[in-house]
Amino acid sequence: MPIHSTQLLSSSGIWLDIDLSFVIILSMIFLLMAILNKLIFNPFLSDMDERDSKTTKTREEAVSLKHKANELKNQYQSLNQEVLNQAYDARKELRVAGLKSKEAQVADAKASATDSLAQAQKELEAQFDQARTQALTQVEAIAQEIAKKLLGRAV
């Protein structure tokens, strides 16, 4: 079987022989490429695509979780501020109640002191009146005694 060849002159001056062996080698390259694509390149590329999709999915989940974390953080901060405000209000109410209680105790003490003072004044007035009455009853006897001592005789 004669092999037909065609000779070509390339631009660099090299002669190429195109014959049946060229076609066989070319078909072997295409066959090898098809086998490598099916056994190696396509599984590798599908693995790479799967990896990329998982990476993309993981990044999207990370962004979603970050947004959720920010929402929870904001919610925590608002609840914390609300609790602080409630604690401040409760403290303020307790302080006001304490001041009112103190004022009530001071008012009670003042009333008690005023009552005690009035009672003491009444007792003093009663004692003073009693002493005055006693002194008035003894005025004549004391006056006669003084006159007797001054005059040296009984009046």
C-alpha positions in Angstrom: 0.0 0.0 0.0 1.6 3.1 -1.1 1.5 6.1 1.2 0.6 9.2 -0.5 2.5 12.2 0.6 2.2 15.8 0.0 5.1 18.0 0.6 4.7 21.6 1.8 7.2 24.3 2.2 6.8 26.3 5.3 7.7 30.0 5.6 10.9 29.1 7.4 12.1 26.9 4.6 11.3 23.5 6.2 9.7 20.8 4.1 6.7 19.1 5.7 5.5 15.7 4.5 1.8 15.3 5.0 0.9 11.7 4.5 -1.3 9.0 6.1 0.9 8.8 9.2 0.0 12.5 9.8 -3.7 11.6 9.8 -3.1 8.6 12.1 -1.1 10.7 14.6 -3.7 13.4 14.5 -6.5 10.9 15.1 -4.5 9.4 18.0 -4.2 12.8 19.5 -7.9 13.5 19.2 -8.7 10.0 20.6 -6.2 10.5 23.5 -7.8 14.0 24.1 -11.3 12.4 24.3 -10.1 9.7 26.7 -8.3 12.2 28.9 -11.3 14.6 28.9 -13.6 11.8 29.9 -11.3 10.2 32.6 -9.3 13.2 34.0 -10.3 16.6 32.8 -14.1 16.4 33.1 -14.0 14.9 36.7 -11.4 17.4 37.7 -13.4 20.3 36.3 -16.6 19.1 37.8 -14.8 18.8 41.2 -13.5 22.4 40.7 -17.0 23.6 39.9 -18.5 21.8 42.9 -15.7 23.3 45.1 -16.4 26.8 43.7 -20.2 26.4 44.3 -19.5 25.2 47.9 -17.2 28.1 48.4 -19.8 30.5 47.1 -22.5 28.9 49.3 -20.2 29.1 52.3 -19.4 32.8 51.6 -23.1 33.5 51.2 -23.8 31.7 54.5 -21.0 33.7 56.2 -22.5 37.0 55.0 -26.0 35.9 56.1 -24.6 34.9 59.5 -22.8 38.2 59.8 -26.0 40.1 59.1 -27.8 37.9 61.6 -25.0 38.5 64.2 -25.3 42.3 63.6 -29.1 42.1 64.1 -28.6 40.1 67.3 -26.0 42.6 68.5 -28.3 45.5 67.8 -31.1 43.7 69.5 -28.9 43.0 72.5 -27.8 46.7 72.7 -31.3 47.9 72.5 -32.5 45.5 75.2 -29.5 46.4 77.3 -30.3 50.1 76.9 -33.9 49.4 77.8 -32.9 47.5 80.9 -30.5 50.3 82.0 -33.3 52.8 81.5 -35.6 50.6 83.6 -33.0 50.3 86.3 -32.4 54.0 86.3 -36.2 54.6 86.6 -36.4 52.1 89.5 -33.5 53.7 91.2 -35.1 57.1 90.8 -38.4 55.8 92.2 -36.6 54.2 95.2 -34.8 57.5 95.8 -38.0 59.5 95.7 -39.7 57.0 98.0 -36.7 57.2 100.4 -36.9 61.0 100.4 -40.6 60.9 101.0 -40.1 58.4 103.8 -37.3 60.6 105.3 -39.6 63.7 105.0 -42.4 61.8 106.7 -40.1 60.7 109.5 -38.8 64.2 110.0 -42.3 65.6 110.0 -43.3 62.9 112.6 -40.3 63.8 114.7 -41.0 67.5 114.5 -44.7 66.9 115.5 -43.5 64.7 118.4 -41.0 67.3 119.4 -43.6 70.1 119.1 -46.1 68.0 121.2 -43.4 67.3 123.8 -42.4 71.0 123.9 -46.1 72.0 124.3 -46.5 69.4 127.1 -43.4 70.6 128.8 -44.5 74.3 128.5 -47.9 73.3 130.0 -46.2 71.5 132.9 -43.9 74.5 133.5 -46.8 76.9 133.4 -48.7 74.7 135.8 -45.7 74.5 138.1 -45.2 78.3 137.8 -48.8 78.9 138.6 -48.6 76.5 141.5 -45.4 78.2 142.8 -47.0 81.6 142.3 -50.1 80.6 144.2 -47.9 79.2 147.0 -45.8 82.3 147.0 -48.9 84.5 147.1 -50.2 82.5 150.1 -46.9 83.0 151.9 -46.5 86.7 150.9 -48.2 88.0 154.0 -46.2 85.7 156.3 -42.9 86.6 154.6 -43.8 90.3 154.7 -44.5 90.2 158.4 -41.2 88.3 159.0 -39.2 91.0 157.0 -41.0 93.8 158.8 -40.2 92.1 162.2 -36.5 91.8 161.3 -36.2 95.3 159.9 -38.2 97.0 162.6 -37.2 94.7 165.4 -40.7 94.3 166.5 -43.8 92.4 165.4 -46.2 94.2 163.2 
